Amino acid sequence: MPMVLLAQLSDTHFNMGDRNLERAERVMAFLAELPQRPDVILVSGDIGDEGDIEEYQQARVALKADVPVVILPGNHDDRANMRTVLFGESPSHAPINQSFSVDGVTLALLDSTIPNQSAGELTDETYDFLTTLLAETPADNIVLIAMHHPPVPVHSTVVDPIRLTNPDRLAEIVAADDRIAAVLTGHVHSGLTTTFAGKPLIVAPSVSSTIGCEWETARPGHVPIDFAPDPVLVFHSIQDGRLLSAFRPVAMGGWLSEPRE
Protein backbone atom coordinates (compact mmCIF):
# COMPACT_ATOMS: atom_id res chain seq x y z
CA MET A 1 0.00 0.00 0.00
CA PRO A 2 1.51 3.38 -0.95
CA MET A 3 1.81 6.05 1.71
CA VAL A 4 -1.10 8.48 1.75
CA LEU A 5 -0.18 11.96 3.00
CA LEU A 6 -2.81 14.30 4.42
CA ALA A 7 -2.02 17.89 5.40
CA GLN A 8 -4.44 19.35 7.94
CA LEU A 9 -4.75 23.03 8.70
CA SER A 10 -7.48 24.63 10.73
CA ASP A 11 -9.11 27.81 11.99
CA THR A 12 -7.84 30.18 9.31
CA HIS A 13 -10.36 32.87 10.31
CA PHE A 14 -10.21 34.85 7.08
CA ASN A 15 -11.49 38.32 8.04
CA MET A 16 -10.55 40.50 5.04
CA GLY A 17 -7.40 41.59 6.88
CA ASP A 18 -3.86 41.07 5.62
CA ARG A 19 -2.52 39.21 8.65
CA ASN A 20 -4.62 36.03 8.56
CA LEU A 21 -4.51 36.02 4.77
CA GLU A 22 -0.71 36.14 4.78
CA ARG A 23 -0.46 33.31 7.30
CA ALA A 24 -2.73 31.05 5.27
CA GLU A 25 -0.88 31.91 2.07
CA ARG A 26 2.41 31.09 3.79
CA VAL A 27 1.15 27.64 4.76
CA MET A 28 -0.20 26.92 1.27
CA ALA A 29 3.09 28.08 -0.31
CA PHE A 30 5.00 25.78 2.06
CA LEU A 31 2.83 22.83 0.99
CA ALA A 32 3.32 23.70 -2.69
CA GLU A 33 7.12 23.54 -2.26
CA LEU A 34 7.28 20.16 -0.53
CA PRO A 35 9.40 17.46 -2.17
CA GLN A 36 6.43 15.11 -1.69
CA ARG A 37 3.07 16.81 -2.15
CA PRO A 38 0.09 15.90 0.05
CA ASP A 39 -2.55 13.70 -1.52
CA VAL A 40 -5.19 15.94 0.04
CA ILE A 41 -5.33 19.11 2.15
CA LEU A 42 -7.95 19.23 4.90
CA VAL A 43 -9.08 22.56 6.38
CA SER A 44 -11.01 21.65 9.52
CA GLY A 45 -13.31 24.59 10.09
CA ASP A 46 -13.57 28.26 11.02
CA ILE A 47 -12.62 29.19 7.50
CA GLY A 48 -14.14 32.64 7.94
CA ASP A 49 -14.24 34.78 11.04
CA GLU A 50 -17.77 36.15 10.60
CA GLY A 51 -19.05 33.86 7.86
CA ASP A 52 -19.37 36.66 5.31
CA ILE A 53 -19.40 36.09 1.56
CA GLU A 54 -16.28 38.24 1.15
CA GLU A 55 -14.32 36.09 3.63
CA TYR A 56 -15.04 32.95 1.61
CA GLN A 57 -14.08 34.74 -1.58
CA GLN A 58 -10.75 35.54 0.08
CA ALA A 59 -10.42 31.95 1.28
CA ARG A 60 -11.23 30.49 -2.13
CA VAL A 61 -8.24 32.26 -3.66
CA ALA A 62 -5.82 31.69 -0.76
CA LEU A 63 -6.60 27.98 -0.35
CA LYS A 64 -6.41 27.12 -4.03
CA ALA A 65 -3.97 24.29 -4.76
CA ASP A 66 -3.13 21.78 -7.46
CA VAL A 67 -4.04 18.94 -5.09
CA PRO A 68 -7.53 18.33 -3.66
CA VAL A 69 -8.57 20.66 -0.83
CA VAL A 70 -11.48 19.54 1.36
CA ILE A 71 -13.10 22.04 3.70
CA LEU A 72 -15.22 21.60 6.83
CA PRO A 73 -17.39 24.26 8.46
CA GLY A 74 -16.66 25.52 11.98
CA ASN A 75 -18.69 27.49 14.47
CA HIS A 76 -17.60 30.82 12.94
CA ASP A 77 -18.77 29.72 9.49
CA ASP A 78 -22.07 30.22 7.68
CA ARG A 79 -23.23 27.12 5.84
CA ALA A 80 -25.20 28.98 3.18
CA ASN A 81 -22.39 31.37 2.33
CA MET A 82 -19.83 28.55 2.34
CA ARG A 83 -21.95 26.53 -0.07
CA THR A 84 -22.38 29.46 -2.41
CA VAL A 85 -18.72 30.51 -2.62
CA LEU A 86 -16.63 27.43 -1.82
CA PHE A 87 -18.81 24.65 -3.24
CA GLY A 88 -20.65 26.45 -6.04
CA GLU A 89 -23.99 25.24 -4.70
CA SER A 90 -27.30 26.89 -3.91
CA PRO A 91 -27.54 28.39 -0.41
CA SER A 92 -28.70 25.95 2.26
CA HIS A 93 -28.36 25.66 6.01
CA ALA A 94 -28.38 21.85 5.98
CA PRO A 95 -25.27 20.11 7.37
CA ILE A 96 -22.29 20.01 5.01
CA ASN A 97 -21.22 16.35 5.18
CA GLN A 98 -18.72 14.99 2.67
CA SER A 99 -16.35 12.14 1.99
CA PHE A 100 -13.06 11.83 0.16
CA SER A 101 -11.15 8.68 -0.72
CA VAL A 102 -7.63 8.11 -2.00
CA ASP A 103 -5.56 4.91 -2.23
CA GLY A 104 -7.41 2.94 0.43
CA VAL A 105 -7.98 5.84 2.83
CA THR A 106 -11.45 7.29 3.34
CA LEU A 107 -12.10 10.62 5.02
CA ALA A 108 -15.50 11.07 6.64
CA LEU A 109 -15.99 14.83 6.80
CA LEU A 110 -18.72 15.62 9.33
CA ASP A 111 -20.43 18.93 9.95
CA SER A 112 -20.47 19.40 13.73
CA THR A 113 -21.74 22.99 13.69
CA ILE A 114 -24.99 24.39 15.07
CA PRO A 115 -26.09 27.51 13.14
CA ASN A 116 -25.67 30.67 15.23
CA GLN A 117 -24.12 28.77 18.15
CA SER A 118 -20.54 28.09 19.22
CA ALA A 119 -20.94 24.57 20.61
CA GLY A 120 -21.08 21.53 18.37
CA GLU A 121 -23.58 18.79 17.62
CA LEU A 122 -23.86 15.89 15.21
CA THR A 123 -27.42 15.72 13.91
CA ASP A 124 -29.33 12.54 13.08
CA GLU A 125 -28.79 13.45 9.42
CA THR A 126 -25.04 13.53 9.98
CA TYR A 127 -25.02 10.24 11.88
CA ASP A 128 -27.05 8.66 9.06
CA PHE A 129 -24.51 10.01 6.57
CA LEU A 130 -21.65 8.47 8.57
CA THR A 131 -23.26 5.06 9.03
CA THR A 132 -24.14 4.88 5.33
CA LEU A 133 -20.61 5.89 4.34
CA LEU A 134 -19.08 3.26 6.61
CA ALA A 135 -21.40 0.61 5.20
CA GLU A 136 -20.29 1.49 1.66
CA THR A 137 -16.56 1.76 2.47
CA PRO A 138 -14.41 -1.27 1.56
CA ALA A 139 -13.49 -3.53 4.45
CA ASP A 140 -9.75 -3.01 3.91
CA ASN A 141 -9.86 0.81 3.89
CA ILE A 142 -8.46 3.02 6.63
CA VAL A 143 -11.04 5.58 7.81
CA LEU A 144 -10.34 8.98 9.35
CA ILE A 145 -13.24 10.95 10.81
CA ALA A 146 -12.82 14.72 10.63
CA MET A 147 -14.97 17.44 12.18
CA HIS A 148 -14.46 20.83 13.80
CA HIS A 149 -15.43 20.32 17.46
CA PRO A 150 -13.46 17.96 19.73
CA PRO A 151 -15.70 15.33 21.37
CA VAL A 152 -13.94 15.37 24.77
CA PRO A 153 -12.70 18.06 27.19
CA VAL A 154 -9.23 19.31 26.30
CA HIS A 155 -8.33 21.45 29.34
CA SER A 156 -9.30 24.67 27.56
CA THR A 157 -11.19 27.34 29.46
CA VAL A 158 -12.27 28.72 26.07
CA VAL A 159 -13.19 25.57 24.13
CA ASP A 160 -14.41 23.05 26.70
CA PRO A 161 -17.73 24.87 27.25
CA ILE A 162 -18.33 24.82 23.46
CA ARG A 163 -17.08 21.37 22.47
CA LEU A 164 -19.19 18.63 20.83
CA THR A 165 -22.30 18.20 22.98
CA ASN A 166 -23.46 14.73 21.86
CA PRO A 167 -20.43 12.46 21.37
CA ASP A 168 -21.86 9.21 22.80
CA ARG A 169 -23.22 7.77 19.55
CA LEU A 170 -20.02 8.73 17.75
CA ALA A 171 -17.98 6.99 20.46
CA GLU A 172 -19.96 3.77 19.89
CA ILE A 173 -19.34 3.95 16.14
CA VAL A 174 -15.62 4.70 16.52
CA ALA A 175 -15.03 1.96 19.10
CA ALA A 176 -16.89 -0.67 17.05
CA ASP A 177 -15.15 -0.15 13.69
CA ASP A 178 -11.55 -1.32 13.46
CA ARG A 179 -11.12 0.58 10.18
CA ILE A 180 -11.37 3.93 11.98
CA ALA A 181 -7.79 4.94 12.73
CA ALA A 182 -8.36 8.37 14.31
CA VAL A 183 -10.63 11.36 14.77
CA LEU A 184 -9.29 14.71 13.53
CA THR A 185 -10.61 18.08 14.76
CA GLY A 186 -9.76 21.76 15.06
CA HIS A 187 -11.48 24.49 17.15
CA VAL A 188 -8.99 24.51 20.04
CA HIS A 189 -6.29 26.76 18.49
CA SER A 190 -3.67 24.43 19.99
CA GLY A 191 -2.09 21.22 18.75
CA LEU A 192 -3.20 18.37 21.01
CA THR A 193 -3.31 14.58 21.04
CA THR A 194 -5.44 12.38 23.29
CA THR A 195 -7.82 9.45 22.85
CA PHE A 196 -11.52 9.09 22.09
CA ALA A 197 -13.35 5.76 22.16
CA GLY A 198 -10.01 3.96 22.25
CA LYS A 199 -8.66 5.71 19.13
CA PRO A 200 -6.32 8.69 18.69
CA LEU A 201 -7.94 12.11 18.76
CA ILE A 202 -5.67 14.60 16.97
CA VAL A 203 -6.46 18.31 17.24
CA ALA A 204 -4.89 20.60 14.67
CA PRO A 205 -3.71 24.00 15.86
CA SER A 206 -4.95 27.22 14.31
CA VAL A 207 -3.24 28.91 11.40
CA SER A 208 -4.37 32.31 12.70
CA SER A 209 -3.62 32.27 16.46
CA THR A 210 -2.90 30.17 19.56
CA ILE A 211 -4.98 29.59 22.69
CA GLY A 212 -3.20 27.92 25.57
CA CYS A 213 -4.58 25.22 27.86
CA GLU A 214 -6.13 26.04 31.23
CA TRP A 215 -2.81 26.13 33.07
CA GLU A 216 -1.84 29.03 30.78
CA THR A 217 -5.13 30.91 30.57
CA ALA A 218 -6.75 30.67 34.01
CA ARG A 219 -5.32 33.91 35.44
CA PRO A 220 -8.03 36.53 36.09
CA GLY A 221 -8.06 39.14 33.36
CA HIS A 222 -5.66 37.14 31.19
CA VAL A 223 -6.29 37.38 27.45
CA PRO A 224 -5.84 33.79 26.21
CA ILE A 225 -5.31 34.42 22.49
CA ASP A 226 -1.71 34.72 21.27
CA PHE A 227 -1.24 36.08 17.76
CA ALA A 228 2.56 35.83 17.76
CA PRO A 229 3.55 32.22 17.05
CA ASP A 230 4.09 30.92 13.54
CA PRO A 231 1.17 29.06 11.97
CA VAL A 232 1.27 25.30 12.48
CA LEU A 233 -0.23 22.45 10.50
CA VAL A 234 -0.35 18.68 10.96
CA PHE A 235 0.78 16.01 8.53
CA HIS A 236 -0.97 12.63 8.76
CA SER A 237 0.74 9.78 6.91
CA ILE A 238 -0.98 6.44 6.50
CA GLN A 239 0.92 3.40 5.32
CA ASP A 240 0.46 -0.34 5.94
CA GLY A 241 -2.42 0.40 8.32
CA ARG A 242 -0.32 2.71 10.49
CA LEU A 243 -1.08 6.36 11.15
CA LEU A 244 1.69 8.83 11.98
CA SER A 245 0.91 12.50 12.71
CA ALA A 246 3.55 15.26 12.75
CA PHE A 247 3.02 18.88 13.82
CA ARG A 248 4.92 21.38 11.67
CA PRO A 249 5.36 25.13 12.30
CA VAL A 250 5.73 27.20 9.15
CA ALA A 251 8.18 30.02 9.69
CA MET A 252 8.38 33.14 7.58
CA GLY A 253 10.62 32.51 4.60
CA GLY A 254 9.10 29.29 3.30
CA TRP A 255 10.84 25.96 2.83
CA LEU A 256 14.16 24.90 4.28
CA SER A 257 17.11 27.16 3.64
CA GLU A 258 20.09 25.94 1.69
CA PRO A 259 22.84 24.35 3.78
CA ARG A 260 25.86 26.49 4.60
CA GLU A 261 29.11 25.82 2.83
Secondary structure as GFF3:
##gff-version 3
##sequence-region A 1 261
A	DSSP	beta_strand	4	9	.	.	.	ID=ss1
A	DSSP	alpha_helix	18	32	.	.	.	ID=ss2
A	DSSP	beta_strand	40	44	.	.	.	ID=ss3
A	DSSP	alpha_helix	53	62	.	.	.	ID=ss4
A	DSSP	beta_strand	69	72	.	.	.	ID=ss5
A	DSSP	alpha_helix	79	86	.	.	.	ID=ss6
A	DSSP	beta_strand	98	102	.	.	.	ID=ss7
A	DSSP	beta_strand	105	109	.	.	.	ID=ss8
A	DSSP	alpha_helix	124	136	.	.	.	ID=ss9
A	DSSP	beta_strand	142	146	.	.	.	ID=ss10
A	DSSP	three_ten_helix	160	162	.	.	.	ID=ss11
A	DSSP	alpha_helix	168	176	.	.	.	ID=ss12
A	DSSP	beta_strand	180	185	.	.	.	ID=ss13
A	DSSP	beta_strand	192	196	.	.	.	ID=ss14
A	DSSP	beta_strand	199	203	.	.	.	ID=ss15
A	DSSP	beta_strand	210	211	.	.	.	ID=ss16
A	DSSP	alpha_helix	214	217	.	.	.	ID=ss17
A	DSSP	beta_strand	225	226	.	.	.	ID=ss18
A	DSSP	beta_strand	232	239	.	.	.	ID=ss19
A	DSSP	beta_strand	242	249	.	.	.	ID=ss20
###
